[in-house]
């Protein structure tokens, strides 16, 4: 669990430290720039042990151990540590683990200034659906919007918690239930949250602590994670979500997901979901390849428009967070304006995608705008 957490958190093949503690506990921990995690486990301790090994080494050697056996961890002076199991004396099996000549202080958990509680599954729900909506660290926009490398947590004037995320192409605003937050808005790197989720079970209640306004601590049982918040101000993404549009399109969520997958398969180098509306009938178009009639209804004036198939697929998948997400409503004002997505009459999840202005979309809308020549 700790190896997986370190890799999700972007720690790479660095160091994991193992140290015996009092009261029959062993501490496994790693220290990073943005996240540090400690997980304690119970053990029968016969002597003090303090060693360091690489994440990769520990991963390989633990994976090679047989299941459902009791393992003894031994260390000789100046040598590696050894995992031993089964039998006694010469019949005992052993596996050597290389160690590193490093030491590190225990994770310093700062005092909690404020605490809130997250119900079981809240963190894991965020980690499951939010990452596609956050900026990647290698993105060109990361330097401009460092606060968007992870979700932003805040509260509105009524005290409702708001979770926002954007990658600059799409964005989402969620009003989650069963979540508390502090008065100050702040963002946490999504890789740090993934690292936390990998060491805390989804059925555990989590105590979330705030320290100094820049450190967030997650604690559940014997597991503690210390995360640094992201710098900067989160962008004002609310302005892109609009429902007072000229028209809207209603479509089954699963149908939309399958359509996006089909477009990615047929046009892998330019996976554009291009929807053409003719006489209130909706068609998905991949020029010279696909023309698919869709079981979708149209209200008002909906122009033909295009959006990245990957982005729209991620949007439709995110609505699985809602238990009543059979049909989605796409609000469209113009082919060059953001497309808003929500559940009709319910806006606990507000999502938008920026359009792709393709040549096909331009021509399709131009054709409809030209007057039909009169005949005599």
HELIX and SHEET records of a PDB file:
HELIX    1   1 UNK A    2  UNK A    8  1                                   7    
HELIX    2   2 UNK A   55  UNK A   64  1                                  10    
HELIX    3   3 UNK A   89  UNK A   91  5                                   3    
HELIX    4   4 UNK A  122  UNK A  129  1                                   8    
HELIX    5   5 UNK A  131  UNK A  133  5                                   3    
HELIX    6   6 UNK A  146  UNK A  149  5                                   4    
HELIX    7   7 UNK A  190  UNK A  197  1                                   8    
HELIX    8   8 UNK A  237  UNK A  240  5                                   4    
HELIX    9   9 UNK A  253  UNK A  266  1                                  14    
HELIX   10  10 UNK A  309  UNK A  318  1                                  10    
HELIX   11  11 UNK A  319  UNK A  321  5                                   3    
HELIX   12  12 UNK A  359  UNK A  369  1                                  11    
SHEET    1   A 8 UNK A  50  UNK A  54  0                                        
SHEET    2   A 8 UNK A  15  UNK A  20 -1                                        
SHEET    3   A 8 UNK A  25  UNK A  31 -1                                        
SHEET    4   A 8 UNK A  35  UNK A  42 -1                                        
SHEET    5   A 8 UNK A 223  UNK A 228 -1                                        
SHEET    6   A 8 UNK A 215  UNK A 220 -1                                        
SHEET    7   A 8 UNK A 206  UNK A 211 -1                                        
SHEET    8   A 8 UNK A 114  UNK A 118 -1                                        
SHEET    1   B 3 UNK A  72  UNK A  75  0                                        
SHEET    2   B 3 UNK A  81  UNK A  85 -1                                        
SHEET    3   B 3 UNK A  93  UNK A  97 -1                                        
SHEET    1   C 9 UNK A 186  UNK A 187  0                                        
SHEET    2   C 9 UNK A 152  UNK A 155 -1                                        
SHEET    3   C 9 UNK A 161  UNK A 166 -1                                        
SHEET    4   C 9 UNK A 170  UNK A 174 -1                                        
SHEET    5   C 9 UNK A 346  UNK A 353 -1                                        
SHEET    6   C 9 UNK A 339  UNK A 343 -1                                        
SHEET    7   C 9 UNK A 327  UNK A 332 -1                                        
SHEET    8   C 9 UNK A 247  UNK A 252 -1                                        
SHEET    9   C 9 UNK A 297  UNK A 300 -1                                        
SHEET    1   D 4 UNK A 290  UNK A 294  0                                        
SHEET    2   D 4 UNK A 281  UNK A 286 -1                                        
SHEET    3   D 4 UNK A 272  UNK A 278 -1                                        
SHEET    4   D 4 UNK A 305  UNK A 308 -1                                        
END                                                                             
